[in-house]
Every structure is written in structure tokens, then in C-alpha cells.
Amino acid sequence: SWHHHLVQRSLVLFSVGVVLALVLNLLQIQRNVTLFPDEVIATIFSSAWWVPPCCGTAAAVVGLLYPCIDSHLGEPHKFKREWASVMRCIAVFVGINHASAKLDFANNVQLSLTLAALSLGLWWTFDRSRSGLGLGITIAFLATLITQFLVYNGVYQYTSPDFLYIRSWLPCIFFSGGVTVGNIGRQLAMGAPEKPHSD
Amino acid sequence: MTLTERLREKISQAFYNHGLLCASYPIPIILFTGLCILACCYPLLKLPLPGTGPVEFTTPMKDYSPPPVDSGHKQGDPSDQPEWYVGAPVAYIQQIFVKSSVSPWHKNLLAVDVFRSPLSRAFQLVEEIRNHVLRDSSGTRSLEEVCLQVTDLLPGLKKLRNLLPEHGCLLLSPGNFWQNDRERFHADPDIIGTIHQHEPKTLQTSATLKDLLFGVPGKYSGVSLYTRRRMVSYTITLVFQHYHAKFLGSLRARLMLLHPSPNCSLRAESLVHVHFKEEIGIAELIPLVTTYIILFAYIYFSTRKIDMVKSKWGLALAAVVTVLSSLLMSVGLCTLFGLTPTLNGGEIFPYLVVVIGLENVLVLTKSVVSTPVDLEVKLRIAQGLSSESWSIMKNMATELGIILIGYFTLVPAIQEFCLFAVVGLVSDFFLQMLFFTTVLSIDIRRMELADLNKRLPPEACLSPAKPVGRPARHERQLAVRPSMPHTITLQPSSFRNLRLPKRLRVVYFLARTRLAQRLIMAGTVVWIGILVYTDPAGLRTYLTAQVTEQSPLGEGALAPMPVPSGVLPASHPDPAFSIFPPDAPKPAENQTSTGEPSGPMGPADSVHDSPVPEVTWGPEDEELWRKLSFRHWPTLFSYYNITLAKRYISLLPVIPVTLHLNPREALEGRHPQDGRSAWPPARPGTIRGGLWETSPEGPGGAQAHGDVTLYKVAALGLAAGVVLVLLLLCLYRVLCPRNYGQPGGPGRRKRGDLPCDDYGYAPPETEIVPLVLRGHLMDIECLASDGMLLVSCCLAGHVCVWDAQTGDCLTRIPHPGQRQDSSVGSVFEAQESWERLSDGGKGGLEESGDSPPLRHRPRRPPPPSLFGDQPDLTCLIDTNFSAQPRQQPPEPAQPEPRHRTSCGRARDSPGYDFSRLVQRVYQEEGLDAVHSPALRPPSPGPALPPAPEEEGGLPPEKGSPSLIWAPSADGSIWSLELQGSLIVVGRSSGRLEVWDAIEGVLRCSSEEVSSGITALVFLDRRIVAARLNGSLDFFSLETHTALSPLQFRGTPGRGSAPTSPVYSSSDAVACHLTHTVPCAHQKPITALKAAAGRLVTGSQDHTLRVFRLEDSCCLFTLQGHSGAITTVYIDQTMVLASGGQDGAICLWDVLTGSRVSHMFAHRGDVTSLTCTTSCVISSGLDDLISIWDRSTGIKLYSIQQDLGCGASLGVISDNLLVTGGQGCVSFWDLNYGDLLQTVYLGKNSEAQPARQILVLDNAAIVCNFGSELSLVYVPSVLEKLD
């Protein structure tokens, strides 16, 4: 049943990652699309097909990694362990993406700084654990590196790169995404075995 | 640090006071809060409503010039012009409105002639327009120079490529269907088919290709076989890029000249500018919907945590209302102070809710709920508030800080968001403190009231069965129980799904929830709503008219409501209205009423001549484009990748063109197939009827299409409804038993009288003839059993030993009084007279001053003393001396003084006032007899040395049952225990006796303390006696074979008695005091139980004590009850439960001495308590049996018992409960609360409630009906269950 549980968790995390990737991708591209309902359906999937599965896999890995590291460090995460808080966290994460996509900032530095502050605020509000911070930063770093590599090899590109080949706010998004998915993963990890006790 | 603490204290104090205030004046505070919310929301009225409908602005045609790009308001005051009226429009749209008819109508014309030749004229018109050239002093100017040049269509619109113009002027006419090629048109046999080939199959609100090309709504085009007006309308739409007044003027003049409209009254005076808002596409909708889904999940998970309140949903609603109205207040306040929201409200709303959050509300609820329940509501609220005050303030300060940081990002959008959030937070705090706290206090008060009124769930109070059942029972003293035992099922999982067949359960579920009815009702309401709304003459038109009239209110800035009919409401102020005649407010149907007054009503295909429809031009023709879909223009421009979002277009006044065609022209234009195959004029629907039926009137016109679809849907719905009803009927027939719900059905006897549950389902009843054990003369008080034997003791002091298997009376140990020759009969008489007396003179006999409710008393259940160890017995015994022999336990509220006085009196003045009563005499004699040694049976004195405890009633000569008896009648029996074959009897005199059950001989006794033994435990040769003075005596029982030396550590109290089955009569039984706890409790010990090596005592001093059995060492003193302990339960698993006079049940952990849970169970005393592995079962003075979940302390359900049978319950197995009633016992499934079976115990027992139930090992139960015992074997049906 432990394996079963693990598979279940990773499935949930995978689907969460896929959905978030689709929705956030839509947020990023929606400014250019206004009127053509038939076309929009196509544009949802117009980005490369491998993006959502990759995001889903990454979400599953990160979401399983967080509780795993927690247990290895021996400091179980106790802060705000409830689904309401997790939902709040997801909402704030979507909000950060929303802001990055839709707000008009004076320049990129301002945008990046604002998003960085928001991401740190997200971590502080919903996580507050050192392991979470460390893992988030690691994820952000690795993911940024990978995207740099991908863009360098021409797999895809950003419209107006300002940080080497990518947008400078991308690490912040990765960081907050890591924290969010970790939050979900932790909740899932504690959810099932704790349930009988809580009821 | 001290500052913080002081601050904290201050805050806490303030919150405390505030909580008191809120809980004291809930209604004024809620009213005040509501007023505040309304006041703060008032400025919101000025804000435009959200919506994407277009906005209009009208300027006069004369001297029009496009507004300058810079938004300096030069002409007029700024309020006149909307903000968007800046710069040139995207396009100017000129519609040339063509109305044409064939006149005079000839009878051999076909229906298709109505539109074929008029449509053909479109090609000619288009040509004229294209070739129009303005020649004036400044040179020539052709259409190509001023029109809007369009490029490619969007790549996705390949199928429209031939129909819409590309690379040229945007000029639309119906001729586009035939690529503006007249030859194609003439070669087209099926015009309508061509027109409709691109119509969508489904209902569509946006513009279709036909609408685009015709430029009028399909309903008005008249291109139809069944039109009654025989007039065709269409427009030629020209789109200009630049406004060239002279060119337009010349075009208008030329067209009017060529095709004059004689009776045209159109005033081409004004330009209408239409501004379109940003469209919300699916691309934007998906993230929006996602955020809302997350928001709802958040709210759901948050409010799910609200618990332990009266109305969970009410509080959740209050929490949501708090947050929402704080947001509204925030927007309102910001508007009030001049900040106009620029953000998309719908987009940021979820984020605002999430930022503000529901946390504080939940924390408040939890804190208040966790305060002690027995406090006053005010204090609870105040305490809850003040205990969370610091964290609430801290959280709020943190959030404000974060938001303030956000404010300094200097991004305008974020700043605005933060501003809203700050104001929202503050107003949310305000609302939490005033609104939510007050609602919470009301809720808590309701719960308290409900608790005080009746500690049973509200369903039981509401159930109509109870008030009906009670009087019924008094009228009919039948052997049945008319008052139905209530089973209140609180948990959704505990549906009655064990016993009933599955099909019945499904039906019950449907019936209980009224699911089908509600669904049908809701569906009907929705359906009616749709009907009313979409009815052409109904609500929608009315609404449209209303909106049209009201819209000037917004001064042009107010967005009109998006009206799905595609009617653009006129939102321009009065100037626009001036163009209408005052009596023509343009409802949709005025087309028929005023527009075509002279139109013939005969069908188009009628053979007789009818008057020619006159082409008239009414005011409604001026702005026919308003009847187009409001997406008409955006759709058109979007085909060329031009967005109208946040931009505007200007509509020029239409140019009317009237075409009159004579029949000859119509005949000339006819296609050869028209006359031959398609539609003979007489019966046009015969051949192609099937095809055209779906869209007879203006096929493809959304309106007509919708109407027909609606009727079809209605018919379909009706049919479906009928089928559904029939299906349900069949299901009912199939599923339900034939006489389901008919209590008096034939073949069943007196169904209605039997206990049944809410749905008329009466459990099977069995006529089990119980084994009735008669022999007692008076009411049986104490019962004890060890599975093999059964010992009972009645008020008169008789002790009978029965064989639990056969029901034979093995031994009788009579009260000493009856040993005399006064026979049973006399005693019987005596008893009767005495009963009469005591019945008649109840009131007068109350010398003792304690007047408990006498009416209740005789019916009151005796304590549920499986072991006769209840404290109440004290007074029972006292009544032997105070003329209230049948009086039952004292009201536990004032038990103690009564004990004292009555007991004292009993000792001091025996015989007081009893001379009248024969019974008294007997008892007195008995007492005397006991006291006088002469009455003692001739005891083998030397053989039985007196017990160390001063005396041992020694067994008399064996084998002579009539005379065996030397009862130590110096006290009535207060408690009784049986093990093996030894009966341990505790008497009011403090004397402990050990009897042989088989032989009926006294084996030993101990009488060293004179305080009455209220409770006994007999376990493994260990006897523990609890006494009235609160002391505990531990005895050990030692047996020796007769051969063994009699020496027992100097214990003389033993008898060399005859053999008995277990303690064989050859054994000497010695009972000797090993330990005494002199002051175990301050007050009398009322409950005593032992298990798992522990002994638990409960006392009237509100405490419990746990002792170790081996060394009588006190381990814990458990405090937690606020009343005297009435009952205690402990089992091998070390679970300890206790119930008290406060109506509470406490569960304790015996290992740690901590209280595990605390339930308020009953109104009045808890009278008995027992546990299974999963449940706790309690009964109380309120005649309720409540079943609790053992681990969580949640009440599962409760069973209403008959009056006076409250305490009679027994657990047969882990899922079988037996309860007593009026002359019957009922078996219940413990897990589900199902009534399994009711067993009636004889016909004559109607007056006798089952007062006690004792469960024997072999699953027989013994219940006590007054002076009789009934031995009932568990019905075999139920045995199989286990």
C-alpha cells in the first residue's frame, strides 16, 4: 500500500503540474490573443507538446522530494499543514504568474525585483522551513540552467530575453513554483496516513 | 519585553470587553454592521457594471469631424463625451438599406419570386455604388480612395474566402453569396440553400455569415418561403476608412435619386459611435476560471474546519459574507475617496479574497468553541476572543506590513491592488469583530439553548411521533408500545442499511431526501424561467425595453447590460431619443404592430390576389443595426484581423433604397427549376417540407430558429417528463412491496399499533413466551447472575435463587418476617393494603420532607443496577421504615441529606408511624426477630466461632429449607453479588453476608462497621464493599475443605458448612477483612466497579477514585464531574467511563488518570453506562438511550425509551442492544440504530415496564417486571446475526 500511495501521490502531482503548465502558459500568451475563439483552442496546445509533461514530471519529482528531504532531515514540516493553506499558496502562485504576465512594469529590473520579493513572501507565508528555501533555490537554479541550455540550443525562445537567453523573472517563477509544489507534496504525504487520526 | 506584554494584556482585555459587548447586544450590533456595509457600498452604485457590451455615443451629423487624438476636451463639457471618444474610429460604416417588393402580386407567382428578383437587384446596386465617383472642384474621388481596404482573411477562414471580399474595399451585400456574379445567381436553383449553407447548426449568439452579408437580422430579411409580407430587406454595407462628407453626401443623393423612397421619413441626422470593450476570450477565461476554482477550493477547505457549532453552514456563510462584504466595502471606500478602480475587478477578486483570507474567522471560531461549554455564552465569546486577540493582531500587522511593502514597488497596478487589499483588510477586521463575532455568539447561544432544552438532537424534538405517541399510550393500555422508539441517525454513514433490503434502502433514501421531487421542482422552475425569459413577448423584451429606457442614467459611461438577443440598447441620452416619435419606444414587436400595418396576413403562396405590400419606412428602420448581434461588427472586423476591443466605430445614418418590381420582372428572373420542381405555390411544404420545417420563418435567423428549437425542446421535455413519471411509477411498483406504507394492510395484524420507524416499516415481532419467574411478593430490587444462577431480591427482603437455564427456583431465602406462620396469603393482603395506603396517601406520608416528584416515582426505573450497587437503594430501604416502600431512588439532586435523615430515622426510631400497616408489623416483627437471638436459627454455636467482625450469621441446619433461615434482618439488602454459588449480600446495617446459593445457608458474615453497604464487588474471592460513610472495605474469601484445620490466621469467621457446587459444602468459607480505606470518599460511595485489577469508586463528592485491587492502593483521584457520580463502567481494556448527575459522561484513561473525553449526554442524571468496543451506551433520567462513538465522543444516535424504562438496557454482543419497554423488550442493531425485533412478554404485562435488564452469558436476558422476572432467550433470528 505504500507503493500504491506513492504512485497515487505522484499521479496527483503530475496532473497538477500539467494543469498549471497549461494555464500559466496560457497566461503568458494570452495578451496577444483576443478575439478568435476558434484559434485560441489551438493556441493552448500550440506550444510544444513536451512542455506540459515536462512540467508535470518536474512537479511530481519536486513534490515527492520535499517530504522525502523533510523526513531525511528529521524535521517534519509543521507550519500551516492544511489544505486551505495549500490552496492559498496555489492561488498566490497563480497570482504571481498573473502579475508577471499582465502587469506593465517600467523595466525588467523592477519586474524581476518585484517578483523576487513576492516569491520570498510566498515562501515566508506558507513554508518558513530552511529545507524548503534551500530546495526552492536549488530548483530555481537548476531549472534556470536547463532553460538557458534549451534556449541556447534553439528549442524555443523568449520574446525579449534580458537575462542571457531568457527572461529575468523566470528564476522567481521557478522558485515559487517549487515552493508551491512542495507544499502540495507535503500535504499529500501527510494527508493519507494522518487522516484517520485527524478525523 | 514588558511593553509587549503590557500591550498584549491591553489587547486581550479590550477583546474581552468587546466580546462581552457583542454577545450581549447581538441584534443591534448586526444591524449596525449591516448599515455600515450598505453605507460603504453606496458609492459602488456609481461604478459601471462589469460587462462587455458596447457603449454608444451619438453626435449630430452636421459639422461632424473626427475627434482629435489628444484627449483635450475642447468642445462641450467633458461629461458629454465619453473617455473613449478620442481619435478617429476604426471605421465608418454606411449601410444602404434596401427594401423591395414585387408589386402587384400576381396569383401565379411562386413563393420564391418574393425574393429572387429583389435579390438580383443587389448586384446592380453594388455596381452603382462601386462606380460612384465624386467629381467636384478638388478633383475626382472614387470609392476606392475612401473605403476601408482590407487584405487577406485570416488563414483559418478558408471556407469564407470566396464569400467575403479580399484585397479591396470592404463592401458586403447579399450578392457576395454568389461572388458578386449575377450569372451565378441566375444559375443557382436553390437560393435559400446557398444562403444557409454556412449557417451554424446550433443556436449561436454571435453573427452568422448571413447576418453579415444581409446586414439585417434574419427575421427581417424576408428571404423565406413562408414570409407573409412578401417584402425583402437587406443592406449593402460599406466600410469607410475616412470620413469624407462630400463623397458620402453625393452617394446618398445619387442613390436616393435612383431609387426614391417616396414615404421615407428617416432623418439622417446623427452619427452613432459604438465603443467595444475588451473581449474576454477563452484564453483569458481559462486562467480566470482556474483562479476561481482555486478560490472555491480554498473557501471549501477553510470552512470545512468549522466544527462544533450549531449551524456549520450558517457560520461558513457568515465567514464568506464577511470577506465578500469587506471587499465590497473596500472598493466602495476607495471610490468614495476618489480612487477609480482601473483593474479588472473579476481578475483580481480571487487574489484579494486569498490575501484577506478566512483564517482569522476560523481561528476565532475554534477559540470560542474550545472554551468550556458550561460557561455563559457571553463569557465564552469573550474568553475566546481574548485568547486569540494577540495572534489576530499580530497576523493583521504582518499582512499589513507585507502589503505596505508591495505598495512601494511603485508599479501602479500593484499599488492599486495593495490599496484595495489594505482597505479590505481593515474592513474585514471590522466585520470580523462586529459581524462575525456576533453571529458566532448567536450560534453558540442557540446551541446552548438546544442543549439546555433537551440534550438530544433537534431531530428528535421535531419528530411528530413523540407527542402523538404519548397520549396514545395512556388511552390504550395495550401490550404494545405505541410510542415509537426514536432512532436518530446523525452520521450519514449510519443509514439504516443493515436490516432492510437494499431496494428498500434506496427507496428510503430517495424518500428521505425527497430527491426526485426536488430535482423535478428545480427543473420545472428553471424551465419556466427559461420559457418566460425567452418568450418573444415575455420578460426578455420587457427587460430590453427597460434597459433601453434606463440607460441614459449612466451618461454614456454606463455600460448597458449585454442583452443576448442582440439588441443594442440605446445608451445615448436624450438627443438620441428625440429622433424617435414619443410614442414609439421601439419594442421588438412593433415591427408587426406599426411597421407593416398594411401587410396582408395571407400566406405568400395564397392564390388569390392580395393588396400589394407597401414599402414603408418607419423610425425603426433607421437603426435596424441595433437588432443585430452586438458581436456583429467585431466579428466582421475580426475576419480581417482587426480588433475592435477598446476601440470604436462610427455608424453613419442608413441610406434608404426602395425597389419596386413588377411581376413581369419577377417572372423573368425566375430560374427554370423554380417553377418545375421545387415549390408549387399551393402546397409549398409538401415536397421539401421536411427540410424546411425546421426553419420555416426566416431560416437561420437566430430568433426564429430559437423559437422553433424552444418549442421542440419544450415538447421533448414534456414527453421526457411523462416518460420519467411512468418509469418512476413502474419502479415504484416493482421495488416496493405491495402494501408498503399501508399500516393497516390486510393480513397483518394491528400493524399500526406496533412500533415502526419513520417509514412505516415495522420490524418483525415474535411471540416468544418468556419464562416467567414468579415468587417474589414485591418489586424486585436487586438482581445478580453469574450465568448459571440468578439471584434476585425483592423489597420485602426475599432472596431467590433461580436456575438461569430452566427458570427453576432453587432456593428461597425469605425475609425473616415470613418465616412465621402467617402465610403468604396474609402477607399478600397486607402488601396490598399497604400499597393502597401508600398510593392513596402519598402526599401525606411525606414526613421526611423530601418530596420528589411522586408521580414519577413509581414509574421511575430503579437504578440500572446489574449488581444492585446503586446508591439509590439506600433510600429504597429507608422506605421500608418511612411508609414509602416503593419509593425509588431519590432524586439525585438532593440525595445526601435525605440519606442521612432517613437512614438516621430508620435506625433511631424503627416502627415510627407504622402501626397501621400490617406490612410494617411484619417487618417490625422481623426486625425484632432478628435482634432477638431466639429467632436465630439454632446455630451450631461451637462449631462456628463468631466472626472477627463481631458476628457471623451462621448457617442453620441444612436440608430444611423451611427453617433454614436466620436472616440477619437487621437491615435490608442494599446490594447483592453472585459468584460461583456464593451470594454476597450487603445490608443497610453494614453487615456483609455470604450465603450459599444452592443450600440457602449463611456461610459467613461480617458486621464490623455499621454503615450500610451501598455497593459490592465480588471478584475472584475478593469482596469489596463500599459503604455509606465513604469507606471501602476489602475482604478476602478463603475456603478450606472440611478436613483442613480451621485455623485461619486467627480468623474465626468461618463456618464448617455443607458442600456446595463450587465452594463445596465441605469447605469452610471465611471472609476476612484485609484492608479498609477509611475515608475513600467524603460522601457516600454510589458506584463501584472492578475490572482488570483495578477498582473504581464513584461518589457523591463528584470524584472517582481508582484503586489497585491487590493492595487497595489508591492510584488516582479523578475529578471532572460537576455532580455526584451515578454510574461507572470499567472493562478489561482499561477503559473507564463515568456518568454523573450533571448529565455528563467522562471517559478516562485508567493508566494515566487523564480525561479522554467529556460528553454532555443527558438532561438529568446518567443512570447507567456501558461500553462496547466501539460505542458507549448511556441512559439517563430523560428516558433516552444514547449511543456514542467511543473514540471520538460523538453521539451516534439516541433511542427514546418508554417512560420509566429509561435505564433498562443491556448489551448482548458488540452489535446487539436490548432495551426494555412497556411489556416488551426490543433488540437493536447497535451499529446502525436499526430496530431489529420486538419481543412481547405476555399479555398481562401491559402495566409493567421492564425496569432492569440483565444479560446472561447464554444470551438469555432477564428483565424485571415488577415482582416478576422474565427469562427471555434471544430470538434465534438474532443469534444468527452474530
Interface residues (C-beta under 8 A of the other chain):
Chain A: V19 L22 V23 L24 L26 L27 I29 Q30 V33 T34 L35 F36 P37 D38 E39 V40 I41 T43 I44 E82 W83 A84 V86 M87 R88 I90 A91 V92 V94 G95 H98 A99 K102 L103 D104 F105 A106 Q110 L113 T114 A117 L118 G121 T125 D199
Chain B: L154 G156 E278 E279 G281 I282 A283 E284 I286 P287 T290 T291 I294 L295 A297 Y298 F301 S302 K305 E347 P350 Y351 V354 V355 G357 L358 E359 L362 I402 I405 G406 T409 L410 V411 P412 A413 I414 P634 S638 T643 A645 T1192
